[in-house]
Amino acid sequence: MLRFKKTIYINIDSKKLKKEEKRTSPEVPEGMWCKCPKCGQILYNEDRKEANFVCPKCGHYFRMEAYERIEIVADEYTFQEWDKKLPDKNPLHFKGYEKKLAALRESTGLLEAVVTGKACIYGEPCALIVCDSRFMMASMGHTVGEKITRAVERAIKEKLPVVLFTCSGGARMQEGIVSLMQMAKTAAALKKHSEAGLLSIVVLTDPTTGGVTASFAMLGDIILGEPQALVGFAGPRVIEQTIGEKLPEGFQRSEFLQEHGWIDAVVERKKLKQTLFQLLHFHSVNRSSVHMGRDTIRLDERDRKLLKERKKQKKIDAWERVSCSRMPKRPTAMDYIQLIFKNFYELHGDRAFGDDGAVIGGLAFLGGIPVTVIGQQKGKNTKENILRNFGMANPEGYRKALRLMKQAEKFHRPIICFVDTPGAFCGMEAEERGQGEAIARNLYEMSSLKVPILSILIGEGGSGGALALAVANEVWIMENATYSILSPEGFASILWKDSSRAKEAAQVMKITAEDLKQLGIVEKIIPEQIAACEGNLLEIAGYMKQGIKEFIEKYKDLKPQTLADMRYKRFRNM
């Protein structure tokens, strides 16, 4: 016989039950979780912190507090804060401003929108300036401008580089014209820092707009950007309202700025500390204590021996040299850079219009000495050649090269240029942007730069487009490279109205390495036992490396003005 348990129904107050459940259930500590504003995922805050405040689900970059930024880039226990307490200012006696500041101090724990101090990044000391968007959107009022200026001035006294993290909504409206004046004040301080020969690195974070963009944010020797950070003078909403058009996707983001020549690189947060260390280290090496070293046999002796052996072989005519210089598989500037130098870090942009893929440049080490390396870069396939414009630079390519050369002069770095171009790009857009002026400006400025310059012709040296990177203390040429006023085809077309006579023109023009050496146009010929290719690239790069070391050793102790005078006399005698 089955027995059923008697069911008893009890009336329970549901509200009391919910209260009891809430009281007895485990509490979730406040601030343990957060929601990603991009993908909507609920994230554990410790996981988010471990990922440098980047959403592990979608890669969204969260805005960071000033002390959080300091924690991820500064070595532990090295940060010493400066000027934490500065007096408030309400220059316009704006109603309610003091109360607003007091409320923000209580809610954020900050005294103002910027934190300054001194720290080490993997042992490299620097002044740190970090804006915090929680405090009035990091707008710049008197106290912000004063803290930044004081930090830069102290960095000058202590001979420290400055690393500056920007974010801001612009000038602080409550302080009116006084806020506007902070733009000039901070810019002037950075100018003095630069004149002292010190490095400034700016890291643009989301968002950086208004008066901050139009002052200290865009004045770094090197400007980096976090991925997808909004950077612009006028915000996108203001622009849309003004012009009545929808802005394109990605407009005013870091990647957009790099493409348009305004920043050197977009750097992920996980790589930021290492990148900052690398850049600081390039500028902290004691150059005077470094010696390059030499092989037991000097390269000049090897040159003569190898070239003498080559003369015994079948003579190669000028057109064959032209063909060799144009070979699609001929090693490019980047091939040599990667084999000759260490830790090459590419910098982008002309700070005016764009980043030209036909010219590459950046910082590197050679034998422990920091150098600036610049090269005209061709592609090795159709896709690469389109990206590099077949090695034919636009005005922004030459302006990028000059920007890096002037930076090298400031920091007393030798400049090594690799020349390989059919010529400067001749197109309508290039003319509109001042192709002739860009080349002329390079010749003008390079003639008086007060650091050693070496230019190496590794392929085609076409016209003014090549000369714009070859106003050097010495010019070297590879045995199968050429250097000419114009391509043989163009020469024949102009003089004889017949481009089919290009082979004949090549002979008449005296464009081979041997011809150029006899004319005194180049100082050294780099031998090629066979035409440069992947098979002998390592050998040629090793030969070049030793030669460049000897060049730097030869010139490094000369006075700056002597270097410029020697370069002037070199071309004056031609």
Protein Blocks (a to p, Z undefined) as FASTA:
>chain_A
ZZddddddddddfklmmmmmmmmpccddehkaccdfklopacdfklmmmnoopafknopa
cdddfklmmmmmpcghkaccehkbccdddfkopghklmmmmmmmmmnopabfbdcdddde
ehiacddddddfkggoipacfklmmmmmmmmmmmmmnopacddddddebjafklmmmmmm
mmmmmmmmmmmmmmnopacddddddddehjllmmmmmmcfbdcddehiacdfbdfklmmm
mnopacdehihiaklmmmnopafbdcdfklmmmmmmmmmmmmmccfklpcebiafbdfkl
mmmmmmmmmmmmccddfklmmmmmmomklccfklmmmmmpghiacdedjhlmbccfkbgc
ddddeehiacddddddddfbfklmmmnonopacfklmmmmmmmmmmmmmnopacdddddd
fbdcddfklmmnommlmmmmmmmmmmmoccdcddddfbbcehjklmmmmccfbdcddfkb
ccdfbdfklmmmmmnopaklmmmmmmmnopafklmmmnomafbdcddfbacdfklmmmmm
mmmmmmmmmmmmmmmmpcfklmmmmmmmmmmmZZ
